[in-house]
Amino acid sequence: MEIAEKKENIKRVNNNIALEKSLKGRRILIVDDQEFNRKLLSVMFKNWDVKYTELDDGIQVIDELEQKSYDLILMDIRMPVMDGIEATKLLRNHSDEKVSKIPVIGVTAAITPDDKEAGLLAGMNDFLTKPFTEEKL
């Protein structure tokens, strides 16, 4: 292994350790209609000692936020009953500022410029494209 590769590996490990420490104990809401996607995220979060809750539809988000507080929401953009964009709009219009200010990351398999614009207009903070790695997350 060359020196440059070794340095890159050390940098990656240090970044992952810093990320894990910054996420430890955080509460994250996972909203995705696909069980596989929720389980993938839950495995990553268990490894990082992150507290999380899984929901399978955007319509459940507001009810959940009335009961518990979260540091971050990972929201699938395309879901059947209520998609992530509509759920984010409701979230941003919530009367409780703690709820309306929670960062929302839109999660999607493919994002078009229109999807991105709609997500940003709804109040999403950023996007994560599936499939993703732990490092990307």
Backbone torsions as a table, in degrees:
resi	resn	phi	psi	omega
1	MET	NA	132.4	-179.5
2	GLU	-75.9	161.3	-178.7
3	ILE	-59.8	-41.7	-179.9
4	ALA	-60.9	-41.2	178.3
5	GLU	-64.7	-42.8	178.9
6	LYS	-62.0	-42.6	178.4
7	LYS	-62.8	-41.2	179.5
8	GLU	-64.5	-42.1	177.9
9	ASN	-63.1	-42.1	177.6
10	ILE	-63.1	-43.4	178.6
11	LYS	-60.9	-43.5	-179.8
12	ARG	-63.3	-45.1	178.9
13	VAL	-61.7	-46.6	178.8
14	ASN	-61.0	-41.0	177.5
15	ASN	-63.2	-41.8	-179.9
16	ASN	-65.3	-40.3	177.7
17	ILE	-63.4	-43.6	178.7
18	ALA	-63.2	-41.0	179.1
19	LEU	-63.6	-47.6	179.7
20	GLU	-58.7	-42.2	179.1
21	LYS	-65.1	-38.8	-178.0
22	SER	-72.3	-24.8	-179.8
23	LEU	-93.1	-17.7	-175.7
24	LYS	-54.4	126.6	178.7
25	GLY	81.0	-4.9	179.0
26	ARG	-71.4	155.2	177.9
27	ARG	-107.9	120.7	-178.0
28	ILE	-123.2	135.4	177.1
29	LEU	-100.6	121.4	177.9
30	ILE	-102.0	121.5	-179.3
31	VAL	-124.2	107.9	-178.2
32	ASP	-156.3	136.1	-178.7
33	ASP	-78.1	-13.6	179.7
34	GLN	-95.1	117.8	-178.1
35	GLU	-58.7	-39.2	-179.8
36	PHE	-57.1	-44.2	-179.5
37	ASN	-64.5	-40.8	177.9
38	ARG	-64.2	-41.7	-179.2
39	LYS	-67.1	-39.0	177.5
40	LEU	-59.1	-48.0	178.3
41	LEU	-64.5	-40.2	-178.3
42	SER	-64.0	-36.5	177.2
43	VAL	-63.5	-44.8	178.1
44	MET	-60.8	-46.0	-177.0
45	PHE	-68.0	-34.7	175.8
46	LYS	-61.4	-41.6	178.8
47	ASN	-63.1	-29.7	-176.4
48	TRP	-97.0	3.4	-178.7
49	ASP	60.5	42.5	177.5
50	VAL	-98.3	138.2	174.9
51	LYS	-87.3	133.1	-176.4
52	TYR	-145.1	159.2	173.6
53	THR	-130.7	142.4	179.1
54	GLU	-108.8	133.3	172.1
55	LEU	-127.4	153.7	-177.8
56	ASP	-111.1	8.3	178.7
57	ASP	-157.2	145.9	-179.1
58	GLY	-62.1	-27.4	-177.3
59	ILE	-67.6	-22.0	-179.6
60	GLN	-80.6	-14.6	-172.4
61	VAL	-60.7	-51.0	-175.9
62	ILE	-62.3	-43.2	177.8
63	ASP	-59.6	-42.2	179.7
64	GLU	-63.6	-41.2	-177.9
65	LEU	-72.7	-18.8	174.5
66	GLU	-72.0	-23.9	-175.1
67	GLN	-101.5	-33.1	-175.1
68	LYS	-136.3	157.0	176.2
69	SER	-104.3	150.0	-178.4
70	TYR	-134.5	154.3	178.1
71	ASP	-92.7	-21.7	-175.1
72	LEU	-160.4	147.8	174.3
73	ILE	-122.7	127.2	170.8
74	LEU	-101.9	110.6	-168.9
75	MET	-118.9	117.8	174.0
76	ASP	-61.6	138.2	-178.7
77	ILE	-76.1	-39.6	-176.1
78	ARG	-108.9	107.8	176.1
79	MET	-136.4	154.2	-173.7
80	PRO	-66.4	-65.3	-170.8
81	VAL	-66.4	-50.8	174.1
82	MET	-140.8	121.6	-177.9
83	ASP	-76.6	170.6	-176.2
84	GLY	-65.1	-31.0	179.5
85	ILE	-68.2	-46.1	178.3
86	GLU	-64.9	-41.0	178.8
87	ALA	-63.0	-38.4	179.2
88	THR	-67.1	-38.9	176.5
89	LYS	-58.9	-45.8	178.3
90	LEU	-61.7	-42.9	179.6
91	LEU	-59.9	-47.0	-177.8
92	ARG	-67.2	-23.1	179.1
93	ASN	-95.9	7.5	-178.9
94	HIS	-66.8	144.9	-177.1
95	SER	-72.0	-25.0	179.4
96	ASP	-86.2	117.4	-176.4
97	GLU	-61.9	-33.0	177.3
98	LYS	-59.7	-38.0	179.9
99	VAL	-75.7	-45.9	-174.1
100	SER	-70.3	-16.3	-177.4
101	LYS	-99.9	-0.4	-178.9
102	ILE	-63.3	129.6	177.9
103	PRO	-62.6	138.0	179.5
104	VAL	-122.7	124.7	174.7
105	ILE	-105.8	118.8	176.2
106	GLY	-75.7	129.2	-179.6
107	VAL	-113.2	130.8	-176.5
108	THR	-155.9	154.7	177.7
109	ALA	-76.1	-33.4	178.8
110	ALA	-149.8	135.8	-179.2
111	ILE	-122.1	123.4	176.6
112	THR	-89.5	163.7	175.0
113	PRO	-57.4	-35.0	178.2
114	ASP	-67.1	-40.9	177.2
115	ASP	-60.9	-45.6	-178.3
116	LYS	-62.4	-45.4	179.3
117	GLU	-62.2	-44.2	179.7
118	ALA	-63.4	-40.8	178.7
119	GLY	-64.3	-44.2	179.0
120	LEU	-65.8	-41.0	177.3
121	LEU	-64.1	-32.6	178.4
122	ALA	-73.4	-21.9	178.8
123	GLY	116.1	9.8	176.1
124	MET	-67.0	145.6	-177.7
125	ASN	-88.9	-31.0	-178.2
126	ASP	-165.9	-177.7	-177.4
127	PHE	-136.8	148.5	176.4
128	LEU	-128.9	123.9	-176.6
129	THR	-95.8	130.6	175.8
130	LYS	-80.5	148.7	-10.7
131	PRO	-74.3	154.8	-179.4
132	PHE	-133.5	160.7	177.8
133	THR	-101.4	168.0	175.7
134	GLU	-58.4	-39.9	-179.4
135	GLU	-62.9	-41.7	-180.0
136	LYS	-66.8	-39.9	178.7
137	LEU	-63.4	NA	NA
